[in-house]
Amino acid sequence: MIAGFVRVELASGGHRAPPVIENVNVAAFDAMLPPEEVKLRIPVSERAARTVVEGRRTVEAILDRTDPRLLVVVGPCSIHDPVAGLDYAHRLRALADELSDTLYLVMRVYFEKPRTSVGWEGLTNDPHMNDSFQVKEGMERARRFLLEVSDLGLPTGTEALDPISPHYRGDLVTWTAIGARTSESQTHRNLASGLSTPVGFKNGTDGEVDGAVNAILAAARPHAFLGINDQGRSAVIRTRGNRHGHLVLRGGGGRPNFDSVSVAIAEQALAKAGLPQTIVIDCSHANSWKKPELQPLVLRDVASQLRQGNRSIAGIMLESFLEQGSQPMSADPAQLRYGRSVTDPCLGWDETAAALREARSLLRGVVEERRRAADAPPSASPRAAAS
């Protein structure tokens, strides 16, 4: 009210208005519904909640080595067409059941895309893909898509890019990645420390792992930082720290880092920092020079390392969609080819299924051996044996 009286007085000419010093480059503030209201409009179903809880517990068990299976985060580089995305999810759900004794499949569901310079920023920011930036609609479409996938019994993994977005959809996510461009960001380290999911930190775009290792250390500790609460109000968020941070090797600096030597160097960096030697290999990006047809070769190499006794590799990532490759953005989204990526080129569905079936065949014996070892009773002590 007082502010209103001051504005009236200024308008009447009683005082000279001060120069504009705020929001000089801001064109508008578009109101967003608070997270609480969006969650009421698109509530979590009982089936979806069960998928999320069981998914997080399973991924944590894999990272802790109490579940011997290999975590597989697989799916499109980005979701631009929810219909095609859900088609993919139905196929992946069936494949997940088929391979579940050896591989634990989580669908990659990315709604936000970091851009090197400019480009489409993802379904949340620009759902119509025409620079109209209908963020409110994009946020609701993203949440609804996560709900539909979770209702299939399929857990989801996504990248945390915008620090506000997890308030709107984090309750439907099983696994989170912090990207190569943001692992060194204090904002994202703070955010990761409070996320309810395990978090994988990718090595930098130059291939160095130190930034990601430091991020794991930082996120494991409590933090306090500015954010919003479920009512959309500014709040100081105080976190407990996230103990399920881990390293994701995605290559960089013009070279891959999925090979056994690179993995050993990463293991040493984690050990030096006093962290568990827990690594996920991203078979895409610089590890395959963004050539989707090379991703199965990377996966085959990882399987070979596991068969030879590696215990640090807990999972892999694949970029995969219905059709192999990618396509340029179109002025008319209706002209886009169904099931083909508009961002990074992806492995096709048939090639994905074949690669994962091969991985299961190669690793089934390893997983069974580890399961037997975990179930075996402890050996008797020398004293007990002598008696």
C-alpha positions in Angstrom: 0.0 0.0 0.0 2.8 2.4 0.9 4.5 1.6 -2.4 1.3 2.5 -4.1 1.1 5.9 -2.4 4.7 6.6 -3.4 4.0 5.8 -7.0 0.9 8.1 -7.0 3.0 10.9 -5.5 5.7 10.5 -8.1 3.2 10.5 -10.9 1.7 13.7 -9.7 5.0 15.5 -10.2 5.8 16.0 -6.5 9.1 14.3 -7.0 11.3 13.5 -9.9 11.3 9.8 -10.8 14.7 8.1 -10.3 16.4 6.7 -13.4 15.7 3.1 -14.4 18.4 0.9 -13.0 16.7 -2.5 -12.7 15.7 -5.0 -15.4 17.1 -2.8 -18.2 17.4 -5.9 -20.5 14.2 -7.7 -19.3 11.3 -7.5 -21.7 8.7 -9.1 -19.5 8.0 -11.2 -16.4 5.6 -14.0 -17.3 3.9 -15.5 -14.2 4.4 -19.2 -13.6 2.2 -21.4 -11.5 3.9 -22.4 -8.3 5.2 -26.0 -8.2 2.6 -27.0 -5.6 -0.2 -26.1 -8.0 1.3 -27.9 -11.0 1.7 -31.0 -8.9 -2.0 -30.7 -7.9 -3.0 -30.4 -11.6 -0.8 -33.4 -12.6 -0.6 -35.5 -9.4 1.7 -38.5 -9.0 -0.2 -41.8 -9.3 0.3 -44.7 -6.9 2.0 -46.7 -9.7 4.3 -43.9 -10.6 5.3 -43.2 -7.0 6.1 -46.9 -6.6 8.2 -46.8 -9.8 10.2 -43.9 -8.6 10.8 -45.2 -5.1 11.8 -48.7 -6.3 13.9 -47.2 -9.1 15.9 -45.0 -6.7 16.5 -47.8 -4.3 17.6 -50.1 -7.1 20.0 -47.5 -8.6 21.4 -46.8 -5.1 21.9 -50.5 -4.6 23.8 -50.8 -7.9 26.0 -47.9 -7.0 26.6 -49.4 -3.6 27.4 -52.8 -5.2 24.7 -54.6 -3.3 22.9 -55.2 -6.6 25.3 -56.7 -9.2 23.5 -55.6 -12.3 24.7 -52.9 -14.7 22.7 -49.6 -14.7 21.7 -48.6 -18.2 20.4 -45.1 -18.8 19.1 -45.2 -22.4 16.9 -43.0 -24.5 16.6 -40.0 -26.8 19.2 -37.2 -26.7 16.1 -35.0 -26.0 12.3 -35.3 -25.9 10.8 -33.1 -28.6 7.8 -35.2 -29.6 6.1 -36.8 -26.5 4.1 -39.2 -28.7 7.2 -40.7 -30.2 8.8 -40.6 -26.8 6.0 -42.6 -25.3 6.2 -45.0 -28.2 9.9 -45.5 -27.4 9.0 -45.9 -23.6 6.6 -48.8 -24.4 9.3 -50.6 -26.3 11.9 -50.0 -23.7 9.5 -51.3 -20.9 9.3 -54.6 -22.7 13.1 -54.8 -23.3 13.7 -53.9 -19.6 11.7 -56.9 -18.5 13.6 -59.2 -20.9 17.0 -58.1 -19.7 16.2 -57.5 -16.0 18.4 -60.3 -14.7 21.5 -58.6 -15.9 20.8 -55.0 -16.8 18.6 -52.4 -15.1 17.2 -50.0 -17.6 16.3 -46.4 -16.9 14.9 -44.2 -19.7 16.8 -41.1 -20.5 14.3 -38.3 -20.6 15.9 -34.9 -21.2 13.8 -31.7 -21.5 16.5 -29.0 -21.3 19.4 -28.7 -23.6 22.5 -26.6 -22.9 23.6 -24.9 -26.1 27.2 -24.0 -27.0 26.0 -20.8 -28.6 22.3 -20.8 -29.8 19.7 -23.5 -30.7 16.6 -25.2 -29.4 16.7 -25.2 -25.6 14.3 -28.2 -25.1 10.7 -29.1 -24.5 10.4 -27.2 -21.3 11.6 -23.8 -22.7 10.2 -24.0 -26.2 7.6 -26.8 -26.5 6.3 -25.6 -29.9 9.9 -25.4 -31.3 9.3 -22.0 -32.8 10.9 -19.6 -30.3 7.6 -18.8 -28.7 9.0 -20.0 -25.3 5.8 -21.1 -23.8 7.6 -22.3 -20.6 4.4 -22.7 -18.5 3.0 -25.2 -21.1 6.4 -26.8 -21.5 6.8 -27.5 -17.8 3.4 -29.1 -17.6 4.0 -31.2 -20.8 7.3 -32.4 -19.3 5.7 -33.4 -16.0 2.9 -35.2 -17.7 5.3 -37.1 -19.9 7.4 -38.2 -16.9 4.1 -39.4 -15.2 3.1 -41.4 -18.3 6.5 -43.1 -18.5 6.5 -43.8 -14.7 3.0 -45.3 -14.9 4.5 -47.9 -17.3 6.7 -49.0 -14.5 9.8 -47.6 -16.2 12.1 -45.4 -14.2 13.5 -42.1 -15.7 16.7 -40.2 -15.7 17.2 -36.6 -16.7 19.7 -33.7 -16.6 19.3 -31.0 -14.0 20.1 -27.8 -15.9 17.7 -25.2 -14.7 17.8 -25.0 -10.8 14.1 -24.3 -10.5 12.8 -27.2 -12.7 13.3 -30.0 -10.2 10.7 -28.3 -7.9 8.2 -29.0 -10.7 9.1 -32.6 -11.6 11.8 -34.0 -9.4 9.3 -36.3 -7.7 9.1 -38.3 -10.9 12.8 -38.7 -11.6 14.9 -41.7 -10.5 18.4 -40.7 -11.6 19.9 -37.2 -12.4 22.9 -36.1 -14.4 24.8 -32.9 -14.0 26.3 -32.1 -17.4 29.8 -31.4 -18.6 29.2 -27.7 -18.8 27.7 -27.4 -15.3 29.6 -29.8 -13.1 31.9 -27.0 -12.0 29.0 -24.7 -11.3 28.5 -24.0 -7.6 24.8 -23.6 -8.3 24.5 -27.1 -9.6 26.6 -28.6 -6.9 24.3 -27.0 -4.3 21.3 -28.3 -6.2 22.7 -31.8 -6.4 23.3 -31.8 -2.6 19.5 -31.6 -2.1 18.2 -33.8 -4.9 16.4 -37.0 -3.8 18.0 -39.0 -6.6 21.5 -40.4 -7.2 23.5 -37.9 -9.2 26.1 -38.5 -11.9 28.6 -35.7 -12.6 30.0 -35.7 -16.1 33.7 -34.9 -16.7 34.4 -31.5 -18.4 34.2 -30.9 -22.1 38.0 -30.9 -22.1 38.0 -34.5 -20.8 39.4 -33.6 -17.3 37.8 -35.4 -14.4 38.9 -33.1 -11.5 36.0 -30.8 -11.8 33.5 -33.7 -11.6 35.4 -35.3 -8.7 35.3 -32.0 -6.8 31.6 -31.7 -7.6 30.9 -35.1 -6.0 32.8 -34.0 -2.9 30.9 -30.7 -2.7 27.5 -32.3 -3.3 28.0 -34.8 -0.6 28.0 -32.1 2.0 25.2 -29.9 3.4 24.6 -26.5 1.8 22.4 -23.5 2.2 21.4 -21.4 -0.9 18.6 -19.3 -2.3 15.8 -21.0 -4.2 12.0 -21.4 -4.1 9.7 -23.6 -2.1 6.6 -25.5 -3.4 4.5 -22.3 -3.0 6.8 -20.5 -5.4 8.2 -18.2 -2.7 11.9 -17.3 -2.3 13.4 -19.5 0.4 16.8 -20.5 1.8 17.1 -24.1 1.0 19.2 -26.1 3.5 20.3 -29.5 2.3 21.7 -32.7 4.0 24.1 -33.6 1.2 23.8 -36.4 -1.4 25.9 -39.5 -0.8 25.1 -41.1 -4.1 27.1 -38.8 -6.3 29.3 -40.6 -8.9 31.5 -39.9 -11.9 30.3 -40.1 -15.6 33.0 -40.4 -18.2 31.8 -38.9 -21.5 35.1 -38.2 -23.2 36.3 -34.8 -24.2 39.2 -32.7 -25.5 39.2 -34.6 -28.7 39.5 -38.1 -27.2 37.4 -40.8 -25.6 37.9 -41.9 -22.0 36.0 -45.2 -21.8 39.1 -47.4 -22.2 40.7 -49.3 -19.4 43.6 -46.9 -19.0 41.3 -43.9 -18.7 39.0 -45.7 -16.3 42.1 -46.6 -14.1 43.1 -42.9 -14.1 39.6 -41.9 -13.1 39.6 -44.6 -10.3 42.8 -43.1 -9.0 41.4 -39.6 -9.0 38.3 -40.8 -7.0 40.5 -42.8 -4.6 42.8 -39.7 -4.0 39.7 -37.7 -3.1 38.5 -40.4 -0.7 35.5 -41.2 -2.8 34.0 -44.5 -3.8 35.3 -45.7 -7.2 32.0 -45.6 -8.9 31.9 -44.8 -12.6 29.2 -44.6 -15.3 30.4 -44.7 -19.0 28.5 -42.5 -21.4 28.8 -44.3 -24.7 27.8 -41.2 -26.7 29.3 -37.7 -26.9 33.1 -37.6 -27.3 33.4 -41.3 -26.4 31.9 -42.1 -29.8 32.7 -38.9 -31.6 28.9 -38.4 -31.7 28.6 -41.2 -34.2 25.7 -43.3 -33.0 26.9 -46.4 -34.9 30.0 -46.5 -32.6 28.1 -46.6 -29.3 27.7 -50.4 -29.4 31.5 -50.7 -29.8 32.0 -48.6 -26.6 29.4 -50.8 -24.8 31.2 -53.9 -26.0 34.5 -52.6 -24.6 32.9 -51.8 -21.3 31.5 -55.3 -21.1 35.0 -56.7 -21.8 36.4 -54.6 -18.9 33.7 -56.0 -16.6 34.4 -59.6 -17.7 38.1 -59.0 -16.9 37.2 -58.1 -13.4 36.6 -54.3 -13.3 34.5 -53.4 -10.3 34.3 -49.6 -10.6 32.0 -49.4 -13.7 28.5 -49.5 -12.4 26.6 -48.3 -15.4 26.5 -47.0 -19.0 24.5 -44.4 -21.0 23.3 -44.7 -24.5 21.6 -42.1 -26.7 18.9 -43.9 -28.6 15.6 -43.2 -30.4 13.2 -45.0 -32.8 15.3 -44.0 -35.9 19.0 -43.7 -36.2 20.7 -40.4 -36.7 19.4 -36.8 -36.4 17.5 -34.2 -38.4 17.7 -30.4 -38.6 15.0 -28.3 -37.0 12.2 -27.3 -39.3 10.1 -24.2 -39.5 7.1 -26.5 -39.4 7.5 -29.1 -36.7 4.8 -31.2 -38.4 7.3 -31.9 -41.2 9.8 -33.5 -38.8 10.5 -37.2 -39.3 8.8 -39.3 -36.6 11.1 -40.8 -34.0 14.3 -39.1 -35.1 16.4 -36.8 -32.9 16.5 -33.1 -33.5 19.6 -32.7 -31.3 22.5 -35.2 -31.1 22.3 -38.2 -33.5 21.0 -41.3 -31.8 21.3 -45.1 -32.2 18.2 -46.6 -33.8 15.8 -48.8 -31.9 16.7 -52.1 -33.6 20.4 -51.4 -33.1 19.8 -50.4 -29.4 17.9 -53.6 -28.7 20.7 -55.7 -30.4 23.5 -53.9 -28.4 21.7 -54.4 -25.1 20.9 -58.0 -25.8 24.6 -58.6 -26.6 25.6 -56.9 -23.4 23.3 -59.1 -21.4 24.7 -62.1 -23.1 28.3 -61.0 -22.3 27.6 -60.0 -18.7 25.1 -62.5 -17.5 27.8 -64.8 -16.2 29.6 -61.9 -14.4 26.4 -60.8 -12.7 25.5 -64.3 -11.7 28.9 -64.9 -10.2 28.8 -61.7 -8.2 25.3 -62.6 -7.0 26.5 -66.0 -5.8 29.5 -64.4 -4.1 27.2 -61.9 -2.3 24.9 -64.7 -1.2 27.6 -67.1 0.0 28.0 -67.4 3.8 31.2 -66.0 5.2 34.0 -68.6 5.4 34.7 -70.1 8.8 37.6 -68.6 10.8 40.8 -70.7 11.3 39.9 -71.2 15.0 36.4 -72.4 14.2 37.7 -74.7 11.5 40.2 -76.2 14.0 37.6 -77.0 16.5 
